[in-house]
Structures are given as structure tokens and as C-alpha cells.
Amino acid sequence: MSECLFCKMVNGDIQPDVVYEDDDVLAFRDVNPQAPLHVLVIPKKHIATINDLEPGDAELTGRLFLAARRIAEQEGLDARGYRTVMNCNAEAGQSVYHLHLHVLAGRPMNWPPG
């Protein structure tokens, strides 16, 4: 996916502000943060949307949430609370078509969102 912004980050063509990385996952600070902590957690494998997930992606998807937990802990915000959000397609707010999990923390989160 040579035109995908997040794939360019995975490939090293663009250098994000990385907060976590392992063999399967890359997490970096959002350039337009909506909370004091706003990190995007992505699989290194290109998957465009939740609708494109396959049964074989279940473990990888779980790794995104484990990375979110680790990030909240390393930022000292796990006990206070944090929100994870994954948007699917334009009407839900997805603007980059590479699966990504938002991790937001550091302020009270209202409900319902948006």
C-alpha cells in the first residue's frame, strides 16, 4: 500500500512520534490530539477498515488493545482511565484507511461521544 500514510510510517518513509513498537504493532502520538494523551495504535499489516478484518486477524487485533493498555500504563494514566476508539469508514470518522485504535486519556471523557 505505497500511498497509505500509516504504511509509510511502518516502512520508515515517515517518522512518527513513536511511543510503542513491536513486531506487529506501531503506536505513535496523533498529530491533532483530542486529549492530553492521544495515541494511534496500528497493525504493521495493512488492513483498511474493521470490515476488512479476517478471522486470522483476531490475535493481531487483540495485540492492538494490549498495546493500548501498555501505553496507558507507561504514561501513568491506566488507573485514572482511558478510552479506546476504532472508527470504521467515513461516517464514523475514519480518515486514514488503515486500521487504527485511538487511545485517549488525561481528561474526563463525556458520553455519548460525538
C-alpha positions in Angstrom: 0.0 0.0 0.0 2.5 2.6 -1.2 0.1 5.5 -0.8 -1.1 4.7 2.7 0.1 7.2 5.2 0.4 4.7 8.0 2.1 2.2 5.8 4.7 4.9 5.1 5.2 5.1 8.8 5.6 1.4 9.2 8.1 1.4 6.3 10.1 4.2 7.8 9.4 6.7 5.0 7.7 9.0 7.5 8.9 9.3 11.1 6.1 9.5 13.6 6.5 10.2 17.3 6.6 6.6 18.4 5.6 5.6 21.9 5.5 1.8 21.4 6.6 -0.7 18.8 6.9 -4.5 18.5 7.0 -6.9 15.5 3.3 -6.5 14.7 2.2 -3.1 16.1 3.3 0.5 15.9 1.9 3.2 18.2 2.6 7.0 17.8 1.2 10.3 19.0 -1.6 11.8 17.0 -0.6 15.0 15.2 -4.0 16.5 16.0 -4.6 15.4 19.6 -8.1 15.4 21.1 -6.8 14.8 24.6 -3.6 15.2 26.6 -2.8 11.7 25.6 -3.9 10.8 22.1 -2.0 7.8 20.6 -2.8 5.8 17.4 -2.1 2.1 17.6 -1.9 0.4 14.2 -1.1 -3.1 12.9 2.0 -3.2 10.7 0.0 -5.3 8.3 -2.2 -3.1 6.1 -5.9 -3.7 6.9 -8.1 -0.8 5.6 -11.1 -1.0 7.9 -12.8 -3.2 10.5 -14.9 -4.5 7.7 -11.7 -5.9 6.1 -10.7 -8.0 9.2 -10.5 -11.7 8.6 -10.8 -14.5 11.3 -7.0 -14.9 11.1 -6.6 -11.2 12.2 -8.1 -11.9 15.7 -4.8 -12.2 17.5 -3.4 -9.1 15.8 -6.5 -7.1 16.7 -6.0 -8.2 20.3 -2.4 -7.1 20.2 -3.6 -3.5 19.4 -5.6 -3.5 22.7 -2.7 -5.0 24.7 -0.5 -2.2 23.3 -3.1 0.4 24.3 -3.1 -1.0 27.9 0.7 -0.9 27.9 0.8 2.7 26.6 -1.8 3.9 29.2 0.3 2.2 31.9 3.6 3.7 30.8 2.0 7.2 30.6 0.7 6.7 34.2 -2.9 7.1 33.1 -4.1 3.5 33.4 -5.6 3.8 36.9 -7.3 7.2 36.0 -8.9 5.8 32.9 -8.6 5.9 29.2 -10.8 5.5 26.1 -10.1 3.3 23.1 -11.9 4.1 19.8 -11.8 2.4 16.4 -13.7 4.1 13.7 -15.0 2.3 10.6 -15.5 4.3 7.3 -16.1 7.9 6.7 -19.4 8.5 8.5 -17.9 7.1 11.7 -14.9 9.5 11.4 -12.3 7.3 9.8 -10.0 9.5 7.7 -7.0 7.2 7.2 -7.9 3.8 5.7 -5.5 1.7 7.7 -7.0 0.1 10.8 -6.1 2.2 13.9 -7.1 2.3 17.5 -7.2 5.7 19.2 -6.1 5.8 22.8 -7.3 8.9 24.6 -6.6 9.9 28.2 -5.7 12.7 30.5 -9.1 14.4 30.8 -12.6 13.4 31.6 -14.3 11.6 28.7 -18.0 12.5 28.1 -20.7 10.2 26.9 -22.1 9.9 24.4 -19.1 10.9 22.2 -19.6 13.0 19.1 
